[in-house]
């Protein structure tokens, strides 16, 4: 796994989409499975972004989606999942991987 830091993370509001909190594991799992099934990714890579595990999803050689997992190490569970699909933000991620 590679560890990369994305400058500016958390300093401004997302430019598209709406954030929502989902707390039960069944709903989170269903959202992730639906997302994976709706897209045809040709490659998935495991990296670290801002010291958190992340999955990078590619369509051919183009980064089209990134999911960063914030972990709660005290209970060994995923605390939050950040999904990045904005092309401008993905360009920032791509330049640091």
N, C-alpha and C positions, 0 to 999 in steps of 0.2 A: 504494500500500500504506500502511496505517495502522500505526503503531508504538504498541503498548500494553504497559504493565507490569502484571502481575497480582501484587498483594501476597501474600506468604505462600508463593510458589512454592518448593517444595523444603524447606519447614520441617516437613512432616508426611507420614506415609505415606499412600498412596492409600486412600480409604475403601472402595473396591470394586475387584475385579479383581486380577489377579496380573501383575506385571511379568516379562517374560522377555527375554533377550538373543538376538537372531537376527543372525548375522553375514554369511551369504551373501546376495548381492543377489537371486538367483532366489527364495529363500524370502521375502524382504522384499517383493518385487514381487508374488508370489502372494498374500500376506496382504492387501496394499493393494487389489489387484484384487478379491479375494473380498469384502472389506469394502464396497467401492463397489457391487458387484453385488448384495449382500444387502439394501441399503437403497435406497429410492427418494427421493433428495433432490430438492427442488424448486429449490434454489439453492445454489451454492458460491461463497464469496468468499475472496479472497486478502488476508491481513492480516499484520502482524508482531506477535508476542507475545513479550515479554521479548527483543526484538531478534533474534528468529528468525522465519523465514517460517512461516506457518500457514495452513491451510485451514479455513474455517468452513462446516459443512454444515447446511442448514436444511431443515425439513419445513414447508412454507408459510412462516410468519414466525417459527417457533420454532427456535432453535439446538438441534440434537440431537447434534452430534458436532464435535469439533475435533481436528485433527492438527497438532502443532508439529514442525517439522523442525530438528534441530540439525545444522548444517553443519560439515564439516571443510574450512576454506578452503585449507589447504595442499595437499590433493589434489583439491579441488573435487568432493566427494562428500557425500552425506547420511550423517552419523555415527549419528544416532538419530532415531527417530520416536516422539513421545509422543502417545498417543491418549487423548482425554478424552471420556468419555460420562456421567460422574456428573452428574445434573441440578443438584446444588448447586454444583459447580465450574463448570458451564456458565453458571449464573446470574452467577457472578463474572466470567467472560469477557465475557458479554453486556453487563454494566454498564460495561465499559471499552472496548468497540468503538464 
